[in-house]
Amino acid sequence: MLINKKKRIQYLGFNDFWFTVIGILIISLITNYLFNDPSERNSIILILVGWSVSLFFTICDWFLIRSVMIFLRKKYPHFRDDKKRIIIFFVAIVSIVIFVDFIGGLLLSGIFNLFGFNASHVVSLKVLLPIILITVMSMAIYEAIYYYVRLKKSIREEEQAKQVMIQAQLDTLRNQAQPHFLFNSLNTLRDIIDQDSKEEAKGFVDNLSDVYRFIIESGNSNLISLEKELKFAKAYIYVQSERFGDNLKLNWNVPRDKLVLMIVPMSLQLLLENAIKHNIVSKAKPLLITVTVKNDTLEVSNKIQAKSTQTPSTKIGLKNIEKRYQLISNKMPIINNVGEYFIVSLPLLKSPKYAMRSN
């Protein structure tokens, strides 16, 4: 235990080698001064003998107390046990200092008497009290470091647990979005087949496979660059154009310097999908969707052209986007459904903290 550095760090919170050496030297010097009358120390030999005795007592006190401290930390490792452990530790410090002084004093008196010196030892609380206080202060440094190290470890473990939980939630939401997209894509394919256009159906399936290739490639991402999301969204619009032709129009207004910012994957695609799903897209009423960047947000807007027979909305898309942003950022999407236009603003993020999934 005293030699193994790894175990010292494990039970004490730090490598206490130099702390022990310096602490023992300082306490032994103070003890030597308190236990010996300066008028009696009139030679180097007596000074060295007096300091050697104090050093002996200090070493015994230090390592006995340190052993008890390690034992108590093993027995009471939790924060909830700190009060009990510290009380027991304080009682142990007082008991050990008195015990070592009494036993050590008797032992040294016996040794000095064997060599013809008239020596006796009396336990003096007046002298021991300062020693106890100094020892308690030294051990308090141990406790302060131990508390800090445990607190830091606890915070780190709590943060890791939160990240694991957040990652699991993100995985669930991301996996939820992909079947949602497939469901709507198959509905579109069914509509194309109903129109008896085999060539359009074949072209749709080919382009749809390209879209899913992109989904697979970015499947482990919780955040992707706006550039990649735009590429995916444009591929999706290309697929939808197989069905709607020129009746579906997109106005893209995204500066190149904003392409490096991060966005939740498939969020733009889900907004485009909702706009197509809930609005009339016809030659008489073509649907114009505008995608633009304003103040580090991606704004998607379209004029409300409500269908006479509304498709039941599960609101999975918007809820999914909101939950994913909530888990990775303090910025949330803004949904504005007032007036003639439906507008959703998606935050563009700079931090890639959750950009890739932890495996």
TORKOL-888453 format. One record per residue (C-alpha): residue number from 0; residue in three letters; x, y, z. Coordinates in Angstrom, 1 decimal. Each point is the difference from the previous one (the first is absolute). Layout:
! TORKOL-888453
<NUM; "ALA"; <X; Y; Z>>
...
This chain:
! TORKOL-888453
<0; "MET"; <0.0; 0.0; 0.0>>
<1; "LEU"; <2.8; 2.4; 0.9>>
<2; "ILE"; <2.1; -0.8; -3.1>>
<3; "ASN"; <-2.7; -0.7; -2.6>>
<4; "LYS"; <-0.7; 3.4; -1.7>>
<5; "LYS"; <-3.2; -1.2; -1.7>>
<6; "LYS"; <-1.5; -1.1; 3.3>>
<7; "ARG"; <1.0; 3.3; 1.7>>
<8; "ILE"; <-1.9; 1.9; -2.7>>
<9; "GLN"; <-3.0; -2.4; 0.2>>
<10; "TYR"; <-0.6; 0.4; 3.7>>
<11; "LEU"; <1.4; 3.5; 0.7>>
<12; "GLY"; <-0.9; 1.8; -3.2>>
<13; "PHE"; <3.6; 1.0; -0.8>>
<14; "ASN"; <3.6; -1.2; 0.4>>
<15; "ASP"; <0.7; 1.2; 3.5>>
<16; "PHE"; <3.8; -0.9; 0.1>>
<17; "TRP"; <1.3; 3.5; 0.3>>
<18; "PHE"; <-3.0; 1.2; 2.0>>
<19; "THR"; <0.8; -2.8; 2.6>>
<20; "VAL"; <3.8; 0.8; 0.1>>
<21; "ILE"; <-0.5; 3.8; 0.4>>
<22; "GLY"; <-3.0; -0.5; 2.4>>
<23; "ILE"; <2.0; -2.3; 2.3>>
<24; "LEU"; <3.0; 2.3; 0.0>>
<25; "ILE"; <-2.0; 3.1; 0.9>>
<26; "ILE"; <-2.0; -1.7; 2.7>>
<27; "SER"; <3.1; -1.6; 1.5>>
<28; "LEU"; <1.7; 3.4; 0.2>>
<29; "ILE"; <-3.0; 1.5; 1.7>>
<30; "THR"; <-0.3; -2.9; 2.4>>
<31; "ASN"; <3.6; 0.2; 0.9>>
<32; "TYR"; <-0.4; 3.7; 0.8>>
<33; "LEU"; <-3.1; -0.7; 2.2>>
<34; "PHE"; <1.4; -3.0; 1.9>>
<35; "ASN"; <3.4; 1.3; 0.8>>
<36; "ASP"; <1.1; 3.0; 2.1>>
<37; "PRO"; <2.3; 2.2; -2.1>>
<38; "SER"; <2.2; 0.6; 3.0>>
<39; "GLU"; <0.8; -3.7; 0.3>>
<40; "ARG"; <1.1; -0.2; -3.7>>
<41; "ASN"; <3.5; 1.2; 0.4>>
<42; "SER"; <1.7; -2.4; -2.4>>
<43; "ILE"; <-0.4; -1.3; -3.5>>
<44; "ILE"; <-0.2; -3.5; 1.3>>
<45; "LEU"; <-3.0; 0.9; 2.3>>
<46; "ILE"; <-1.7; 1.8; -2.8>>
<47; "LEU"; <0.4; -2.9; -2.4>>
<48; "VAL"; <-1.1; -2.5; 2.7>>
<49; "GLY"; <-3.1; 2.2; 0.8>>
<50; "TRP"; <-0.9; 0.3; -3.7>>
<51; "SER"; <0.5; -3.7; -0.6>>
<52; "VAL"; <-2.4; -0.8; 2.8>>
<53; "SER"; <-2.6; 2.4; -1.5>>
<54; "LEU"; <0.6; -1.5; -3.4>>
<55; "PHE"; <-0.7; -3.4; 1.3>>
<56; "PHE"; <-3.3; 1.0; 1.6>>
<57; "THR"; <-1.0; 1.9; -3.1>>
<58; "ILE"; <0.7; -2.9; -2.3>>
<59; "CYS"; <-2.0; -2.4; 2.2>>
<60; "ASP"; <-2.9; 2.5; 0.2>>
<61; "TRP"; <0.0; 0.8; -3.7>>
<62; "PHE"; <0.0; -3.6; -1.4>>
<63; "LEU"; <-2.4; -1.4; 2.6>>
<64; "ILE"; <-2.5; 2.9; -0.6>>
<65; "ARG"; <0.5; -0.4; -3.8>>
<66; "SER"; <-0.7; -3.7; 0.2>>
<67; "VAL"; <-3.2; 0.7; 2.0>>
<68; "MET"; <-1.0; 2.6; -2.6>>
<69; "ILE"; <0.4; -2.5; -2.8>>
<70; "PHE"; <-2.0; -2.6; 1.9>>
<71; "LEU"; <-2.8; 2.4; 0.6>>
<72; "ARG"; <-0.1; 1.1; -3.7>>
<73; "LYS"; <-0.3; -3.7; -1.0>>
<74; "LYS"; <-2.8; -0.6; 2.5>>
<75; "TYR"; <-1.9; 3.3; -0.7>>
<76; "PRO"; <0.6; 0.8; -3.6>>
<77; "HIS"; <-3.2; 2.0; -0.7>>
<78; "PHE"; <-0.7; 3.7; 0.4>>
<79; "ARG"; <-2.9; -0.8; 2.3>>
<80; "ASP"; <2.4; -1.6; 2.5>>
<81; "ASP"; <2.4; 2.9; 0.2>>
<82; "LYS"; <-1.3; 1.5; 3.2>>
<83; "LYS"; <0.2; -3.4; 1.8>>
<84; "ARG"; <3.4; -0.7; -1.4>>
<85; "ILE"; <1.5; 3.4; 0.9>>
<86; "ILE"; <-1.3; -0.2; 3.6>>
<87; "ILE"; <1.5; -3.5; 0.4>>
<88; "PHE"; <3.2; 1.2; -1.6>>
<89; "PHE"; <0.3; 3.0; 2.4>>
<90; "VAL"; <-0.5; -2.3; 3.0>>
<91; "ALA"; <2.7; -2.3; -1.4>>
<92; "ILE"; <2.5; 2.9; -0.5>>
<93; "VAL"; <-0.4; 1.1; 3.7>>
<94; "SER"; <0.3; -3.6; 1.2>>
<95; "ILE"; <3.0; -0.9; -2.1>>
<96; "VAL"; <1.9; 3.1; 1.0>>
<97; "ILE"; <-0.6; -0.7; 3.8>>
<98; "PHE"; <0.7; -3.7; -0.4>>
<99; "VAL"; <3.3; 0.5; -2.0>>
<100; "ASP"; <1.1; 2.7; 2.5>>
<101; "PHE"; <-0.7; -2.3; 3.0>>
<102; "ILE"; <1.5; -3.2; -1.4>>
<103; "GLY"; <2.9; 1.7; -1.8>>
<104; "GLY"; <0.8; 2.0; 3.2>>
<105; "LEU"; <0.1; -3.1; 2.1>>
<106; "LEU"; <2.2; -1.8; -2.5>>
<107; "LEU"; <2.5; 2.9; -0.3>>
<108; "SER"; <0.1; 0.5; 3.7>>
<109; "GLY"; <0.9; -3.7; 0.4>>
<110; "ILE"; <2.7; 0.3; -2.6>>
<111; "PHE"; <1.5; 3.2; 1.6>>
<112; "ASN"; <0.0; -1.6; 3.5>>
<113; "LEU"; <1.9; -3.0; -1.4>>
<114; "PHE"; <2.8; 2.3; -1.0>>
<115; "GLY"; <0.1; 1.7; 3.4>>
<116; "PHE"; <-2.1; 3.0; -0.8>>
<117; "ASN"; <-2.7; 0.9; 2.5>>
<118; "ALA"; <-3.1; 0.4; -2.2>>
<119; "SER"; <-3.7; -0.1; 0.5>>
<120; "HIS"; <-2.9; 0.8; -2.2>>
<121; "VAL"; <-3.3; 1.7; 0.9>>
<122; "VAL"; <-2.8; 0.5; -2.4>>
<123; "SER"; <-0.8; 3.7; -0.1>>
<124; "LEU"; <-3.2; 1.1; -1.8>>
<125; "LYS"; <1.4; 3.5; 0.0>>
<126; "VAL"; <2.8; -1.2; -2.3>>
<127; "LEU"; <-2.1; -2.5; -1.9>>
<128; "LEU"; <-2.8; 2.4; -0.9>>
<129; "PRO"; <2.1; 2.0; -2.5>>
<130; "ILE"; <1.3; -3.3; -1.5>>
<131; "ILE"; <-3.6; -1.2; -0.4>>
<132; "LEU"; <-1.0; 3.3; -1.7>>
<133; "ILE"; <2.9; -0.1; -2.4>>
<134; "THR"; <-0.6; -3.6; -0.9>>
<135; "VAL"; <-3.7; 0.7; -0.6>>
<136; "MET"; <0.9; 2.9; -2.3>>
<137; "SER"; <2.4; -2.2; -1.9>>
<138; "MET"; <-2.7; -2.8; -0.4>>
<139; "ALA"; <-2.5; 2.7; -1.0>>
<140; "ILE"; <2.1; 0.7; -3.1>>
<141; "TYR"; <-0.2; -3.7; -0.8>>
<142; "GLU"; <-3.8; 0.2; 0.4>>
<143; "ALA"; <-0.4; 3.1; -2.1>>
<144; "ILE"; <2.0; -1.6; -2.9>>
<145; "TYR"; <-1.9; -3.2; 0.4>>
<146; "TYR"; <-3.4; 1.8; -0.1>>
<147; "TYR"; <1.0; 2.0; -3.1>>
<148; "VAL"; <1.2; -3.1; -1.9>>
<149; "ARG"; <-3.2; -1.9; 0.8>>
<150; "LEU"; <-2.2; 3.0; -0.9>>
<151; "LYS"; <1.8; 0.4; -3.3>>
<152; "LYS"; <-0.3; -3.7; -0.7>>
<153; "SER"; <-3.7; 0.0; 1.0>>
<154; "ILE"; <-0.7; 3.0; -2.4>>
<155; "ARG"; <1.9; -1.7; -2.8>>
<156; "GLU"; <-1.9; -3.3; 0.5>>
<157; "GLU"; <-3.4; 1.9; 0.2>>
<158; "GLU"; <0.9; 1.8; -3.2>>
<159; "GLN"; <1.0; -3.3; -1.7>>
<160; "ALA"; <-3.3; -1.5; 1.1>>
<161; "LYS"; <-1.9; 2.9; -1.4>>
<162; "GLN"; <1.8; -0.2; -3.3>>
<163; "VAL"; <-0.8; -3.8; -0.2>>
<164; "MET"; <-3.7; 0.7; 0.7>>
<165; "ILE"; <0.0; 2.9; -2.5>>
<166; "GLN"; <1.7; -2.1; -2.6>>
<167; "ALA"; <-2.6; -2.8; 0.5>>
<168; "GLN"; <-2.8; 2.5; -0.4>>
<169; "LEU"; <1.6; 1.5; -3.1>>
<170; "ASP"; <0.4; -3.5; -1.5>>
<171; "THR"; <-3.7; -0.7; 0.6>>
<172; "LEU"; <-1.1; 3.3; -1.6>>
<173; "ARG"; <2.3; -0.4; -2.9>>
<174; "ASN"; <-1.2; -3.5; -0.7>>
<175; "GLN"; <-3.5; 1.2; 0.3>>
<176; "ALA"; <0.5; 2.6; -2.7>>
<177; "GLN"; <1.2; -2.5; -2.6>>
<178; "PRO"; <-3.1; -2.3; 0.0>>
<179; "HIS"; <-2.1; 3.1; -0.1>>
<180; "PHE"; <1.8; 1.1; -3.2>>
<181; "LEU"; <-0.4; -3.5; -1.5>>
<182; "PHE"; <-3.7; -0.1; 0.8>>
<183; "ASN"; <-0.6; 3.3; -1.9>>
<184; "SER"; <2.3; -1.0; -2.9>>
<185; "LEU"; <-2.0; -3.2; -0.5>>
<186; "ASN"; <-3.2; 1.9; 0.0>>
<187; "THR"; <1.5; 2.2; -2.7>>
<188; "LEU"; <1.0; -3.1; -2.0>>
<189; "ARG"; <-3.5; -1.4; 0.3>>
<190; "ASP"; <-1.4; 3.2; -1.4>>
<191; "ILE"; <2.4; -0.1; -3.0>>
<192; "ILE"; <-0.9; -3.7; -0.6>>
<193; "ASP"; <-3.7; 0.9; 0.1>>
<194; "GLN"; <0.6; 2.4; -2.9>>
<195; "ASP"; <1.2; -3.0; -2.1>>
<196; "SER"; <3.4; 1.6; -0.6>>
<197; "LYS"; <2.5; -2.8; 0.1>>
<198; "GLU"; <2.9; 2.1; -1.1>>
<199; "GLU"; <-0.7; 2.6; 2.6>>
<200; "ALA"; <-0.2; -2.7; 2.6>>
<201; "LYS"; <3.3; -1.5; -1.0>>
<202; "GLY"; <1.7; 3.4; 0.0>>
<203; "PHE"; <-1.5; 0.8; 3.4>>
<204; "VAL"; <1.3; -3.3; 1.5>>
<205; "ASP"; <3.5; 0.7; -1.5>>
<206; "ASN"; <0.1; 3.4; 1.6>>
<207; "LEU"; <-1.5; -1.2; 3.2>>
<208; "SER"; <2.9; -2.5; 0.3>>
<209; "ASP"; <2.4; 2.9; -0.3>>
<210; "VAL"; <-1.7; 1.8; 2.8>>
<211; "TYR"; <0.1; -3.1; 2.2>>
<212; "ARG"; <3.7; -0.4; -0.7>>
<213; "PHE"; <0.5; 3.5; 1.4>>
<214; "ILE"; <-2.1; -1.0; 3.1>>
<215; "ILE"; <2.2; -3.0; 0.6>>
<216; "GLU"; <3.2; 1.9; -0.4>>
<217; "SER"; <-1.1; 2.7; 2.5>>
<218; "GLY"; <-1.9; -2.5; 2.2>>
<219; "ASN"; <2.4; 0.4; 3.0>>
<220; "SER"; <-0.1; 3.7; 0.1>>
<221; "ASN"; <-1.9; 2.1; 2.5>>
<222; "LEU"; <1.1; 3.2; -1.7>>
<223; "ILE"; <1.2; 0.5; -3.5>>
<224; "SER"; <1.2; 2.9; -2.0>>
<225; "LEU"; <-2.6; 2.2; -1.7>>
<226; "GLU"; <1.7; -0.8; -3.3>>
<227; "LYS"; <-0.7; -3.7; 0.4>>
<228; "GLU"; <-3.6; 0.6; 1.1>>
<229; "LEU"; <-0.6; 2.2; -3.0>>
<230; "LYS"; <1.4; -2.7; -2.3>>
<231; "PHE"; <-2.4; -2.5; 1.5>>
<232; "ALA"; <-3.0; 2.4; -0.1>>
<233; "LYS"; <0.6; 0.8; -3.7>>
<234; "ALA"; <0.2; -3.7; -0.7>>
<235; "TYR"; <-3.3; -0.5; 1.7>>
<236; "ILE"; <-1.6; 2.9; -2.0>>
<237; "TYR"; <1.3; -1.6; -3.1>>
<238; "VAL"; <-1.9; -3.1; 0.9>>
<239; "GLN"; <-3.2; 2.0; 0.7>>
<240; "SER"; <0.4; 1.8; -3.3>>
<241; "GLU"; <-0.6; -3.4; -1.7>>
<242; "ARG"; <-3.6; 0.3; 1.3>>
<243; "PHE"; <-0.7; 3.8; 0.0>>
<244; "GLY"; <2.2; 1.3; -2.8>>
<245; "ASP"; <0.1; 3.8; -0.3>>
<246; "ASN"; <-2.9; 0.3; 2.4>>
<247; "LEU"; <2.6; -0.3; 2.8>>
<248; "LYS"; <2.4; 2.9; 0.2>>
<249; "LEU"; <2.9; 0.5; 2.3>>
<250; "ASN"; <1.8; 3.3; 0.7>>
<251; "TRP"; <3.4; -0.7; 1.5>>
<252; "ASN"; <1.8; 2.9; 1.6>>
<253; "VAL"; <2.9; -1.3; 2.1>>
<254; "PRO"; <3.3; 1.9; 0.1>>
<255; "ARG"; <3.1; -2.3; -0.5>>
<256; "ASP"; <1.6; 1.3; 3.3>>
<257; "LYS"; <-2.9; -1.5; 1.9>>
<258; "LEU"; <0.4; -3.5; -1.4>>
<259; "VAL"; <2.5; -1.0; 2.8>>
<260; "LEU"; <-2.6; 0.5; 2.7>>
<261; "MET"; <-1.7; -3.0; 1.6>>
<262; "ILE"; <-3.6; -1.2; -0.2>>
<263; "VAL"; <-2.0; -2.9; 1.2>>
<264; "PRO"; <0.0; -2.7; -2.8>>
<265; "MET"; <-3.2; -0.3; -2.1>>
<266; "SER"; <-1.5; 3.0; 1.7>>
<267; "LEU"; <-0.2; 2.1; -3.2>>
<268; "GLN"; <-1.3; -3.0; -1.9>>
<269; "LEU"; <-2.8; -0.5; 2.5>>
<270; "LEU"; <-1.1; 3.6; -0.3>>
<271; "LEU"; <0.0; -0.3; -3.8>>
<272; "GLU"; <-2.0; -3.2; 0.3>>
<273; "ASN"; <-2.6; 1.6; 2.4>>
<274; "ALA"; <-0.4; 3.0; -2.4>>
<275; "ILE"; <-0.7; -2.4; -2.9>>
<276; "LYS"; <-2.3; -2.2; 2.0>>
<277; "HIS"; <-2.3; 2.7; 1.5>>
<278; "ASN"; <-0.2; 2.4; -3.0>>
<279; "ILE"; <-1.5; 0.0; -3.4>>
<280; "VAL"; <2.6; -0.6; -2.7>>
<281; "SER"; <-1.6; 0.5; -3.4>>
<282; "LYS"; <0.3; 1.9; -3.3>>
<283; "ALA"; <-2.6; 2.5; 1.2>>
<284; "LYS"; <1.7; 0.3; 3.4>>
<285; "PRO"; <3.7; -0.8; -0.3>>
<286; "LEU"; <1.7; -0.4; 3.4>>
<287; "LEU"; <3.0; 2.3; 0.6>>
<288; "ILE"; <2.2; -0.9; 2.9>>
<289; "THR"; <2.8; 2.5; 1.0>>
<290; "VAL"; <3.1; -1.2; 1.8>>
<291; "THR"; <2.2; 2.8; 1.3>>
<292; "VAL"; <2.5; 0.8; 2.7>>
<293; "LYS"; <-0.9; 2.8; 2.5>>
<294; "ASN"; <2.2; 0.8; 3.0>>
<295; "ASP"; <1.5; -3.5; 0.3>>
<296; "THR"; <-3.4; -1.7; -0.4>>
<297; "LEU"; <-1.2; -1.9; -3.0>>
<298; "GLU"; <-3.5; 1.3; -0.8>>
<299; "VAL"; <-2.4; -2.1; -2.0>>
<300; "SER"; <-3.2; 1.7; -1.1>>
<301; "ASN"; <-3.0; -0.6; -2.3>>
<302; "LYS"; <-3.3; 1.6; -0.7>>
<303; "ILE"; <-2.8; -1.9; 1.6>>
<304; "GLN"; <-2.1; -1.7; -2.7>>
<305; "ALA"; <-2.0; -2.4; 2.2>>
<306; "LYS"; <-1.6; -3.0; -1.7>>
<307; "SER"; <-3.7; -0.3; 0.1>>
<308; "THR"; <0.4; -3.5; 1.4>>
<309; "GLN"; <2.8; 0.1; 2.5>>
<310; "THR"; <2.3; -3.0; 0.5>>
<311; "PRO"; <-0.1; -0.9; 3.7>>
<312; "SER"; <3.2; 1.3; 1.6>>
<313; "THR"; <2.0; -1.9; 2.6>>
<314; "LYS"; <2.4; 2.9; 0.4>>
<315; "ILE"; <2.8; -2.5; 0.4>>
<316; "GLY"; <2.3; 2.1; -2.2>>
<317; "LEU"; <-0.2; 3.3; 2.0>>
<318; "LYS"; <0.1; -1.8; 3.4>>
<319; "ASN"; <3.0; -2.1; -1.1>>
<320; "ILE"; <1.9; 3.1; -1.0>>
<321; "GLU"; <-0.9; 1.9; 3.2>>
<322; "LYS"; <1.1; -2.9; 2.2>>
<323; "ARG"; <3.3; -0.5; -1.7>>
<324; "TYR"; <0.8; 3.7; 0.2>>
<325; "GLN"; <-1.0; 0.0; 3.7>>
<326; "LEU"; <2.4; -2.9; 0.8>>
<327; "ILE"; <3.1; 1.6; -1.7>>
<328; "SER"; <-0.5; 3.7; 0.3>>
<329; "ASN"; <-1.6; 2.9; 2.0>>
<330; "LYS"; <-1.3; 1.3; -3.3>>
<331; "MET"; <-3.4; -1.2; -1.2>>
<332; "PRO"; <-1.8; 0.2; -3.4>>
<333; "ILE"; <-2.5; 2.8; -0.3>>
<334; "ILE"; <-3.4; -0.9; -1.6>>
<335; "ASN"; <-2.1; 2.9; -1.3>>
<336; "ASN"; <-3.5; -1.0; -1.4>>
<337; "VAL"; <-1.6; 3.4; 0.1>>
<338; "GLY"; <-1.3; 1.8; -3.1>>
<339; "GLU"; <0.4; -1.2; -3.6>>
<340; "TYR"; <3.4; -1.7; 0.5>>
<341; "PHE"; <1.2; -3.0; 1.9>>
<342; "ILE"; <3.6; 0.7; 1.2>>
<343; "VAL"; <2.5; -2.2; 1.9>>
<344; "SER"; <3.4; 1.2; 1.0>>
<345; "LEU"; <2.6; -2.6; 0.8>>
<346; "PRO"; <3.1; 1.1; 2.1>>
<347; "LEU"; <3.3; -0.5; -1.7>>
<348; "LEU"; <2.5; -1.1; 2.6>>
<349; "LYS"; <3.8; 0.4; 0.3>>
<350; "SER"; <0.9; -2.6; 2.5>>
<351; "PRO"; <0.5; -3.5; -1.3>>
<352; "LYS"; <-0.3; -1.5; 3.5>>
<353; "TYR"; <-2.6; -2.6; -0.9>>
<354; "ALA"; <0.9; -0.1; -3.7>>
<355; "MET"; <1.0; -3.6; 0.0>>
<356; "ARG"; <-1.4; -2.9; 1.8>>
<357; "SER"; <2.2; -1.6; 2.7>>
<358; "ASN"; <0.6; -3.7; -0.7>>
